[in-house]
């Protein structure tokens, strides 16, 4: 009996050792002040003139990061780059970022949310100029993420509202996803920005970049 109990305990320890420390999944929304779904003529016209500002929002459905449960919480980031984000011929850095954490999170969860966001965004969040707590929410039209019609808000600081692409959005008739999402996702759908607003501090600018083919709606699953 002792041998059996010992084997069970040993198996439990081994299993705990291989379980992922971070396992987070949910919905990601992004909006820029330049087109991400476009044709070459429009993309080339915007390079180094637009696309240096971006809103990034994660609505976590379930999971934990650094051992802290983050079910139902959210975090957002706003970045200002030196040039059009994603253009391989431009120098994007330095990039400054302003972050928003869910106000209903505990102090421990807020630290985990910030660590999660920085992990997902990498160098884009290397220089954080401000951090505030706001109520964060995500509304998905008809509970169907594939419609790409969502509304993500972080209090009065960040507001993103999107709809799915329509036939009338194809101006060049050969549009494609010109720039990829700024973070790792499972499946991303380009979307039209009905609202893309930042009204916060830390970046030296506030902006409203609505009416652009500049958004993504995606799902994400981090496991490591």
BANU-984596 format. One record per residue: residue number from 1; x, y, z of N, C-alpha, C in turn; residue in three letters. Coordinates in steps of 0.02 Angstrom, whole numbers, always signed. Layout:
BANU-984596
> NUM / X / Y / Z / X / Y / Z / X / Y / Z / ALA
...
//
This chain:
BANU-984596
> 1 / +41 / -60 / +0 / +0 / +0 / +0 / +43 / +63 / +0 / UNK
> 2 / +97 / +61 / +40 / +142 / +119 / +42 / +175 / +129 / -26 / UNK
> 3 / +192 / +73 / -58 / +224 / +78 / -124 / +177 / +111 / -174 / UNK
> 4 / +113 / +90 / -173 / +63 / +118 / -219 / +54 / +192 / -207 / UNK
> 5 / +48 / +211 / -142 / +40 / +281 / -124 / +99 / +323 / -147 / UNK
> 6 / +159 / +294 / -138 / +220 / +329 / -158 / +222 / +340 / -233 / UNK
> 7 / +201 / +290 / -271 / +200 / +296 / -344 / +151 / +349 / -366 / UNK
> 8 / +93 / +352 / -333 / +43 / +402 / -350 / +69 / +472 / -337 / UNK
> 9 / +101 / +482 / -279 / +129 / +547 / -263 / +184 / +567 / -312 / UNK
> 10 / +226 / +519 / -330 / +280 / +533 / -377 / +252 / +552 / -445 / UNK
> 11 / +200 / +517 / -466 / +169 / +533 / -531 / +139 / +602 / -529 / UNK
> 12 / +110 / +621 / -472 / +81 / +687 / -465 / +133 / +742 / -471 / UNK
> 13 / +190 / +731 / -439 / +245 / +779 / -442 / +271 / +786 / -513 / UNK
> 14 / +278 / +730 / -548 / +302 / +731 / -617 / +253 / +767 / -662 / UNK
> 15 / +189 / +754 / -652 / +137 / +786 / -693 / +137 / +861 / -682 / UNK
> 16 / +144 / +882 / -619 / +145 / +953 / -603 / +205 / +987 / -637 / UNK
> 17 / +259 / +949 / -644 / +319 / +977 / -674 / +312 / +991 / -748 / UNK
> 18 / +266 / +955 / -783 / +259 / +964 / -855 / +198 / +1006 / -873 / UNK
> 19 / +157 / +1023 / -824 / +100 / +1066 / -839 / +124 / +1136 / -857 / UNK
> 20 / +92 / +1168 / -906 / +114 / +1236 / -926 / +103 / +1286 / -870 / UNK
> 21 / +154 / +1329 / -859 / +148 / +1380 / -808 / +100 / +1434 / -830 / UNK
> 22 / +100 / +1447 / -895 / +56 / +1498 / -923 / +8 / +1465 / -973 / UNK
> 23 / -56 / +1475 / -963 / -106 / +1447 / -1007 / -165 / +1496 / -1009 / UNK
> 24 / -166 / +1538 / -1060 / -215 / +1592 / -1064 / -247 / +1592 / -1133 / UNK
> 25 / -313 / +1600 / -1135 / -346 / +1604 / -1199 / -402 / +1655 / -1198 / UNK
> 26 / -419 / +1681 / -1257 / -471 / +1732 / -1260 / -474 / +1764 / -1328 / UNK
> 27 / -495 / +1827 / -1329 / -505 / +1865 / -1391 / -458 / +1925 / -1391 / UNK
> 28 / -428 / +1937 / -1448 / -383 / +1993 / -1458 / -412 / +2040 / -1510 / UNK
> 29 / -408 / +2105 / -1497 / -433 / +2156 / -1543 / -377 / +2207 / -1554 / UNK
> 30 / -368 / +2226 / -1616 / -316 / +2275 / -1633 / -343 / +2326 / -1682 / UNK
> 31 / -323 / +2388 / -1676 / -342 / +2440 / -1724 / -285 / +2489 / -1732 / UNK
> 32 / -271 / +2507 / -1795 / -217 / +2554 / -1810 / -243 / +2615 / -1847 / UNK
> 33 / -202 / +2665 / -1852 / -221 / +2725 / -1890 / -199 / +2720 / -1963 / UNK
> 34 / -189 / +2660 / -1986 / -173 / +2646 / -2056 / -203 / +2580 / -2076 / UNK
> 35 / -211 / +2569 / -2140 / -241 / +2507 / -2165 / -196 / +2447 / -2152 / UNK
> 36 / -225 / +2392 / -2131 / -189 / +2328 / -2128 / -215 / +2282 / -2183 / UNK
> 37 / -275 / +2295 / -2207 / -304 / +2257 / -2262 / -312 / +2305 / -2320 / UNK
> 38 / -270 / +2297 / -2372 / -267 / +2348 / -2424 / -232 / +2322 / -2486 / UNK
> 39 / -229 / +2363 / -2537 / -190 / +2348 / -2596 / -125 / +2386 / -2595 / UNK
> 40 / -80 / +2369 / -2641 / -14 / +2398 / -2641 / -15 / +2474 / -2650 / UNK
> 41 / -60 / +2499 / -2692 / -62 / +2571 / -2705 / -78 / +2610 / -2642 / UNK
> 42 / -127 / +2587 / -2603 / -146 / +2622 / -2542 / -93 / +2611 / -2487 / UNK
> 43 / -66 / +2551 / -2483 / -15 / +2537 / -2432 / +46 / +2581 / -2442 / UNK
> 44 / +69 / +2586 / -2504 / +129 / +2626 / -2519 / +116 / +2700 / -2506 / UNK
> 45 / +54 / +2722 / -2515 / +38 / +2792 / -2503 / +38 / +2810 / -2429 / UNK
> 46 / +29 / +2760 / -2386 / +25 / +2773 / -2314 / +92 / +2765 / -2277 / UNK
> 47 / +139 / +2730 / -2307 / +202 / +2715 / -2273 / +236 / +2779 / -2249 / UNK
> 48 / +254 / +2778 / -2184 / +287 / +2834 / -2150 / +244 / +2896 / -2143 / UNK
> 49 / +181 / +2890 / -2163 / +134 / +2945 / -2153 / +79 / +2925 / -2104 / UNK
> 50 / +63 / +2860 / -2102 / +11 / +2834 / -2058 / +32 / +2764 / -2034 / UNK
> 51 / -7 / +2738 / -1986 / +7 / +2670 / -1963 / +57 / +2665 / -1907 / UNK
> 52 / +76 / +2722 / -1878 / +124 / +2721 / -1822 / +90 / +2716 / -1754 / UNK
> 53 / +23 / +2721 / -1753 / -16 / +2717 / -1691 / -58 / +2654 / -1692 / UNK
> 54 / -63 / +2621 / -1634 / -103 / +2560 / -1632 / -132 / +2549 / -1562 / UNK
> 55 / -192 / +2520 / -1562 / -226 / +2499 / -1501 / -226 / +2423 / -1499 / UNK
> 56 / -210 / +2394 / -1441 / -208 / +2322 / -1433 / -248 / +2302 / -1371 / UNK
> 57 / -294 / +2256 / -1378 / -334 / +2236 / -1320 / -343 / +2161 / -1315 / UNK
> 58 / -333 / +2134 / -1255 / -343 / +2063 / -1242 / -400 / +2054 / -1192 / UNK
> 59 / -451 / +2016 / -1212 / -506 / +1998 / -1167 / -496 / +1924 / -1150 / UNK
> 60 / -475 / +1910 / -1089 / -458 / +1842 / -1069 / -521 / +1804 / -1048 / UNK
> 61 / -533 / +1748 / -1081 / -590 / +1706 / -1063 / -574 / +1664 / -1002 / UNK
> 62 / -516 / +1631 / -1005 / -495 / +1591 / -947 / -421 / +1577 / -951 / UNK
> 63 / -393 / +1559 / -894 / -323 / +1542 / -892 / -285 / +1579 / -838 / UNK
> 64 / -220 / +1565 / -835 / -177 / +1596 / -784 / -110 / +1613 / -815 / UNK
> 65 / -77 / +1664 / -785 / -10 / +1684 / -806 / +32 / +1694 / -744 / UNK
> 66 / +91 / +1665 / -744 / +134 / +1665 / -685 / +98 / +1637 / -624 / UNK
> 67 / +55 / +1588 / -637 / +19 / +1555 / -583 / -40 / +1593 / -555 / UNK
> 68 / -59 / +1649 / -586 / -114 / +1691 / -561 / -173 / +1684 / -609 / UNK
> 69 / -231 / +1666 / -582 / -291 / +1658 / -623 / -314 / +1726 / -649 / UNK
> 70 / -330 / +1727 / -715 / -350 / +1789 / -748 / -418 / +1783 / -783 / UNK
> 71 / -458 / +1735 / -763 / -523 / +1723 / -795 / -566 / +1786 / -796 / UNK
> 72 / -591 / +1803 / -856 / -638 / +1859 / -862 / -607 / +1928 / -858 / UNK
> 73 / -541 / +1934 / -857 / -509 / +1999 / -852 / -483 / +2022 / -920 / UNK
> 74 / -460 / +2085 / -922 / -435 / +2112 / -984 / -377 / +2159 / -974 / UNK
> 75 / -341 / +2173 / -1027 / -285 / +2220 / -1025 / -279 / +2250 / -1095 / UNK
> 76 / -258 / +2313 / -1098 / -252 / +2347 / -1162 / -186 / +2386 / -1164 / UNK
> 77 / -163 / +2397 / -1224 / -103 / +2437 / -1234 / -110 / +2482 / -1294 / UNK
> 78 / -82 / +2540 / -1290 / -82 / +2588 / -1346 / -10 / +2605 / -1361 / UNK
> 79 / +10 / +2602 / -1424 / +80 / +2614 / -1441 / +87 / +2669 / -1493 / UNK
> 80 / +142 / +2704 / -1487 / +161 / +2756 / -1536 / +232 / +2740 / -1559 / UNK
> 81 / +238 / +2723 / -1622 / +302 / +2703 / -1651 / +334 / +2760 / -1690 / UNK
> 82 / +395 / +2749 / -1712 / +430 / +2800 / -1750 / +412 / +2800 / -1823 / UNK
> 83 / +379 / +2747 / -1847 / +360 / +2742 / -1918 / +303 / +2691 / -1924 / UNK
> 84 / +282 / +2678 / -1985 / +227 / +2632 / -1996 / +243 / +2563 / -1968 / UNK
> 85 / +202 / +2539 / -1923 / +213 / +2475 / -1891 / +207 / +2418 / -1942 / UNK
> 86 / +256 / +2375 / -1942 / +254 / +2318 / -1987 / +291 / +2328 / -2052 / UNK
> 87 / +310 / +2389 / -2067 / +347 / +2402 / -2129 / +420 / +2384 / -2119 / UNK
> 88 / +444 / +2335 / -2157 / +512 / +2309 / -2147 / +565 / +2359 / -2170 / UNK
> 89 / +545 / +2410 / -2207 / +593 / +2458 / -2233 / +598 / +2521 / -2190 / UNK
> 90 / +558 / +2523 / -2136 / +557 / +2581 / -2092 / +583 / +2563 / -2023 / UNK
> 91 / +609 / +2612 / -1988 / +633 / +2603 / -1920 / +576 / +2621 / -1872 / UNK
> 92 / +543 / +2569 / -1845 / +486 / +2579 / -1801 / +506 / +2606 / -1732 / UNK
> 93 / +566 / +2588 / -1709 / +586 / +2605 / -1642 / +621 / +2673 / -1640 / UNK
> 94 / +616 / +2709 / -1583 / +585 / +2687 / -1520 / +509 / +2687 / -1522 / UNK
> 95 / +480 / +2642 / -1481 / +408 / +2637 / -1474 / +389 / +2650 / -1401 / UNK
> 96 / +341 / +2694 / -1391 / +317 / +2708 / -1323 / +248 / +2676 / -1315 / UNK
> 97 / +232 / +2654 / -1254 / +169 / +2620 / -1241 / +135 / +2646 / -1179 / UNK
> 98 / +69 / +2647 / -1181 / +27 / +2663 / -1124 / -18 / +2604 / -1112 / UNK
> 99 / -20 / +2578 / -1050 / -58 / +2517 / -1035 / -117 / +2531 / -990 / UNK
> 100 / -169 / +2489 / -998 / -230 / +2492 / -958 / -244 / +2423 / -931 / UNK
> 101 / -250 / +2416 / -864 / -267 / +2352 / -834 / -338 / +2354 / -807 / UNK
> 102 / -367 / +2297 / -802 / -436 / +2290 / -780 / -443 / +2313 / -707 / UNK
> 103 / -488 / +2360 / -695 / -495 / +2388 / -628 / -524 / +2337 / -578 / UNK
> 104 / -557 / +2286 / -602 / -584 / +2237 / -556 / -534 / +2183 / -536 / UNK
> 105 / -474 / +2187 / -564 / -421 / +2140 / -546 / -391 / +2157 / -478 / UNK
> 106 / -370 / +2107 / -441 / -335 / +2118 / -378 / -264 / +2144 / -393 / UNK
> 107 / -229 / +2171 / -343 / -160 / +2193 / -356 / -117 / +2138 / -386 / UNK
> 108 / -124 / +2077 / -362 / -85 / +2022 / -390 / -104 / +2009 / -462 / UNK
> 109 / -169 / +2011 / -477 / -192 / +2001 / -546 / -169 / +2057 / -592 / UNK
> 110 / -167 / +2118 / -567 / -144 / +2174 / -608 / -72 / +2164 / -629 / UNK
> 111 / -31 / +2142 / -583 / +39 / +2129 / -599 / +45 / +2073 / -651 / UNK
> 112 / +3 / +2022 / -644 / +3 / +1966 / -691 / -22 / +1989 / -760 / UNK
> 113 / -72 / +2032 / -761 / -98 / +2058 / -825 / -44 / +2099 / -861 / UNK
> 114 / -8 / +2140 / -824 / +45 / +2180 / -854 / +101 / +2135 / -881 / UNK
> 115 / +118 / +2084 / -842 / +170 / +2037 / -864 / +147 / +1999 / -927 / UNK
> 116 / +83 / +1980 / -927 / +55 / +1945 / -985 / +58 / +1990 / -1048 / UNK
> 117 / +36 / +2052 / -1041 / +34 / +2098 / -1098 / +105 / +2110 / -1125 / UNK
> 118 / +152 / +2120 / -1080 / +221 / +2132 / -1101 / +250 / +2070 / -1135 / UNK
> 119 / +231 / +2011 / -1110 / +253 / +1949 / -1141 / +226 / +1943 / -1212 / UNK
> 120 / +162 / +1960 / -1221 / +129 / +1953 / -1286 / +153 / +2005 / -1336 / UNK
> 121 / +166 / +2065 / -1312 / +186 / +2120 / -1358 / +261 / +2126 / -1368 / UNK
> 122 / +300 / +2097 / -1323 / +372 / +2099 / -1331 / +400 / +2169 / -1328 / UNK
> 123 / +444 / +2186 / -1375 / +478 / +2250 / -1375 / +431 / +2310 / -1383 / UNK
> 124 / +371 / +2298 / -1408 / +323 / +2353 / -1417 / +304 / +2384 / -1350 / UNK
> 125 / +308 / +2345 / -1296 / +292 / +2370 / -1229 / +355 / +2377 / -1186 / UNK
> 126 / +412 / +2385 / -1217 / +474 / +2392 / -1179 / +478 / +2458 / -1143 / UNK
> 127 / +449 / +2511 / -1172 / +452 / +2578 / -1142 / +381 / +2600 / -1125 / UNK
> 128 / +359 / +2583 / -1064 / +291 / +2599 / -1042 / +292 / +2666 / -1006 / UNK
> 129 / +253 / +2713 / -1031 / +254 / +2781 / -1004 / +198 / +2794 / -954 / UNK
> 130 / +145 / +2753 / -955 / +90 / +2762 / -907 / +51 / +2697 / -899 / UNK
> 131 / +24 / +2686 / -840 / -18 / +2628 / -825 / -78 / +2653 / -784 / UNK
> 132 / -138 / +2638 / -808 / -198 / +2657 / -771 / -244 / +2597 / -766 / UNK
> 133 / -290 / +2599 / -718 / -341 / +2547 / -710 / -409 / +2574 / -731 / UNK
> 134 / -443 / +2537 / -773 / -508 / +2556 / -800 / -551 / +2494 / -807 / UNK
> 135 / -617 / +2501 / -809 / -660 / +2443 / -823 / -651 / +2422 / -896 / UNK
> 136 / -638 / +2358 / -907 / -626 / +2332 / -975 / -682 / +2284 / -994 / UNK
> 137 / -708 / +2292 / -1054 / -763 / +2249 / -1077 / -756 / +2233 / -1150 / UNK
> 138 / -784 / +2176 / -1169 / -786 / +2155 / -1239 / -856 / +2131 / -1256 / UNK
> 139 / -886 / +2159 / -1308 / -951 / +2137 / -1333 / -941 / +2108 / -1402 / UNK
> 140 / -964 / +2047 / -1413 / -958 / +2014 / -1478 / -1027 / +2007 / -1509 / UNK
> 141 / -1035 / +2031 / -1569 / -1100 / +2029 / -1603 / -1124 / +1958 / -1613 / UNK
> 142 / -1184 / +1945 / -1590 / -1215 / +1879 / -1598 / -1174 / +1822 / -1568 / UNK
> 143 / -1129 / +1840 / -1521 / -1085 / +1790 / -1490 / -1046 / +1750 / -1540 / UNK
> 144 / -1031 / +1780 / -1598 / -995 / +1746 / -1652 / -933 / +1786 / -1670 / UNK
> 145 / -876 / +1764 / -1646 / -814 / +1801 / -1656 / -796 / +1805 / -1730 / UNK
> 146 / -818 / +1756 / -1770 / -800 / +1754 / -1841 / -835 / +1808 / -1882 / UNK
> 147 / -884 / +1841 / -1853 / -915 / +1898 / -1888 / -870 / +1959 / -1886 / UNK
> 148 / -819 / +1957 / -1843 / -771 / +2012 / -1836 / -804 / +2078 / -1817 / UNK
> 149 / -861 / +2074 / -1786 / -897 / +2134 / -1764 / -896 / +2136 / -1687 / UNK
> 150 / -853 / +2177 / -1659 / -846 / +2179 / -1586 / -839 / +2250 / -1562 / UNK
> 151 / -846 / +2258 / -1496 / -833 / +2322 / -1463 / -791 / +2308 / -1401 / UNK
> 152 / -732 / +2337 / -1400 / -685 / +2329 / -1344 / -674 / +2398 / -1314 / UNK
> 153 / -685 / +2404 / -1248 / -675 / +2468 / -1215 / -634 / +2459 / -1152 / UNK
> 154 / -593 / +2508 / -1138 / -556 / +2512 / -1075 / -571 / +2580 / -1045 / UNK
> 155 / -629 / +2583 / -1011 / -652 / +2646 / -982 / -661 / +2698 / -1037 / UNK
> 156 / -637 / +2758 / -1022 / -639 / +2812 / -1072 / -572 / +2820 / -1108 / UNK
> 157 / -526 / +2774 / -1094 / -459 / +2780 / -1122 / -454 / +2748 / -1191 / UNK
> 158 / -481 / +2688 / -1198 / -477 / +2651 / -1261 / -546 / +2630 / -1284 / UNK
> 159 / -560 / +2642 / -1348 / -623 / +2620 / -1377 / -610 / +2594 / -1447 / UNK
> 160 / -624 / +2529 / -1457 / -618 / +2498 / -1523 / -685 / +2467 / -1541 / UNK
> 161 / -709 / +2483 / -1600 / -770 / +2452 / -1625 / -759 / +2433 / -1697 / UNK
> 162 / -776 / +2371 / -1714 / -762 / +2347 / -1781 / -824 / +2314 / -1812 / UNK
> 163 / -821 / +2307 / -1878 / -870 / +2267 / -1915 / -831 / +2225 / -1965 / UNK
> 164 / -863 / +2175 / -1992 / -830 / +2133 / -2042 / -820 / +2172 / -2106 / UNK
> 165 / -773 / +2151 / -2146 / -760 / +2182 / -2210 / -818 / +2170 / -2257 / UNK
> 166 / -833 / +2221 / -2297 / -887 / +2216 / -2346 / -858 / +2223 / -2416 / UNK
> 167 / -897 / +2205 / -2466 / -874 / +2210 / -2535 / -855 / +2281 / -2553 / UNK
> 168 / -890 / +2329 / -2526 / -875 / +2399 / -2541 / -810 / +2423 / -2512 / UNK
> 169 / -779 / +2385 / -2467 / -715 / +2404 / -2438 / -656 / +2388 / -2484 / UNK
> 170 / -670 / +2351 / -2537 / -617 / +2333 / -2585 / -613 / +2387 / -2639 / UNK
> 171 / -566 / +2432 / -2630 / -558 / +2488 / -2677 / -514 / +2468 / -2736 / UNK
> 172 / -458 / +2435 / -2721 / -412 / +2414 / -2774 / -434 / +2349 / -2808 / UNK
> 173 / -478 / +2313 / -2774 / -505 / +2249 / -2797 / -456 / +2192 / -2788 / UNK
> 174 / -396 / +2205 / -2763 / -349 / +2151 / -2749 / -321 / +2158 / -2678 / UNK
> 175 / -365 / +2179 / -2633 / -344 / +2188 / -2563 / -322 / +2122 / -2531 / UNK
> 176 / -277 / +2128 / -2484 / -254 / +2071 / -2446 / -231 / +2096 / -2377 / UNK
> 177 / -215 / +2049 / -2333 / -187 / +2068 / -2268 / -115 / +2090 / -2279 / UNK
> 178 / -105 / +2156 / -2278 / -39 / +2185 / -2294 / +7 / +2181 / -2234 / UNK
> 179 / -20 / +2195 / -2174 / +18 / +2191 / -2112 / -14 / +2140 / -2066 / UNK
> 180 / +28 / +2100 / -2034 / +3 / +2049 / -1987 / -12 / +2080 / -1919 / UNK
> 181 / -51 / +2045 / -1876 / -62 / +2070 / -1808 / +4 / +2081 / -1771 / UNK
> 182 / +3 / +2126 / -1723 / +63 / +2145 / -1686 / +81 / +2097 / -1630 / UNK
> 183 / +41 / +2044 / -1622 / +53 / +1995 / -1570 / +34 / +1926 / -1597 / UNK
> 184 / +56 / +1875 / -1563 / +41 / +1807 / -1585 / -32 / +1789 / -1572 / UNK
> 185 / -65 / +1765 / -1623 / -136 / +1745 / -1617 / -146 / +1677 / -1650 / UNK
> 186 / -203 / +1646 / -1637 / -219 / +1583 / -1669 / -249 / +1594 / -1738 / UNK
> 187 / -298 / +1638 / -1741 / -335 / +1650 / -1803 / -357 / +1723 / -1803 / UNK
> 188 / -337 / +1761 / -1854 / -353 / +1832 / -1857 / -394 / +1848 / -1919 / UNK
> 189 / -443 / +1891 / -1910 / -485 / +1914 / -1965 / -478 / +1989 / -1972 / UNK
> 190 / -460 / +2015 / -2031 / -458 / +2087 / -2040 / -527 / +2116 / -2033 / UNK
> 191 / -531 / +2176 / -2005 / -596 / +2207 / -1992 / -593 / +2281 / -2006 / UNK
> 192 / -651 / +2311 / -2014 / -657 / +2383 / -2026 / -667 / +2420 / -1961 / UNK
> 193 / -630 / +2473 / -1949 / -634 / +2511 / -1887 / -692 / +2561 / -1889 / UNK
> 194 / -742 / +2550 / -1848 / -794 / +2600 / -1839 / -773 / +2650 / -1787 / UNK
> 195 / -732 / +2628 / -1740 / -703 / +2672 / -1688 / -635 / +2645 / -1670 / UNK
> 196 / -587 / +2689 / -1662 / -520 / +2671 / -1640 / -492 / +2732 / -1604 / UNK
> 197 / -509 / +2738 / -1541 / -496 / +2800 / -1504 / -453 / +2789 / -1443 / UNK
> 198 / -405 / +2834 / -1434 / -363 / +2836 / -1374 / -369 / +2905 / -1343 / UNK
> 199 / -389 / +2908 / -1281 / -397 / +2971 / -1246 / -363 / +2967 / -1178 / UNK
> 200 / -300 / +2949 / -1180 / -262 / +2941 / -1118 / -199 / +2983 / -1118 / UNK
> 201 / -156 / +2969 / -1069 / -94 / +3007 / -1061 / -34 / +2962 / -1075 / UNK
> 202 / +24 / +2993 / -1079 / +87 / +2957 / -1083 / +118 / +2953 / -1152 / UNK
> 203 / +80 / +2966 / -1205 / +108 / +2960 / -1272 / +117 / +3028 / -1306 / UNK
> 204 / +95 / +3080 / -1274 / +101 / +3146 / -1304 / +53 / +3158 / -1360 / UNK
> 205 / +3 / +3114 / -1367 / -47 / +3122 / -1419 / -110 / +3084 / -1400 / UNK
> 206 / -166 / +3108 / -1424 / -230 / +3073 / -1420 / -254 / +3067 / -1492 / UNK
> 207 / -291 / +3015 / -1507 / -312 / +3007 / -1577 / -378 / +2969 / -1583 / UNK
> 208 / -409 / +2979 / -1640 / -469 / +2943 / -1659 / -461 / +2922 / -1732 / UNK
> 209 / -445 / +2859 / -1743 / -429 / +2835 / -1810 / -484 / +2791 / -1838 / UNK
> 210 / -545 / +2816 / -1837 / -602 / +2777 / -1861 / -604 / +2775 / -1937 / UNK
> 211 / -649 / +2733 / -1963 / -661 / +2727 / -2035 / -598 / +2707 / -2073 / UNK
> 212 / -566 / +2654 / -2048 / -506 / +2627 / -2081 / -513 / +2552 / -2089 / UNK
> 213 / -478 / +2525 / -2138 / -473 / +2452 / -2145 / -413 / +2429 / -2104 / UNK
> 214 / -413 / +2450 / -2041 / -353 / +2444 / -2001 / -359 / +2404 / -1938 / UNK
> 215 / -405 / +2357 / -1935 / -417 / +2320 / -1873 / -410 / +2244 / -1884 / UNK
> 216 / -399 / +2210 / -1829 / -401 / +2137 / -1827 / -445 / +2114 / -1768 / UNK
> 217 / -481 / +2060 / -1778 / -515 / +2025 / -1725 / -489 / +1954 / -1726 / UNK
> 218 / -465 / +1930 / -1669 / -430 / +1865 / -1669 / -443 / +1827 / -1605 / UNK
> 219 / -427 / +1764 / -1607 / -425 / +1723 / -1546 / -352 / +1709 / -1531 / UNK
> 220 / -337 / +1699 / -1467 / -269 / +1683 / -1448 / -270 / +1629 / -1394 / UNK
> 221 / -215 / +1592 / -1391 / -206 / +1540 / -1340 / -132 / +1534 / -1326 / UNK
> 222 / -112 / +1559 / -1269 / -42 / +1555 / -1248 / -34 / +1495 / -1201 / UNK
> 223 / +11 / +1450 / -1219 / +24 / +1392 / -1176 / +98 / +1378 / -1176 / UNK
> 224 / +128 / +1383 / -1118 / +200 / +1369 / -1113 / +220 / +1351 / -1043 / UNK
//
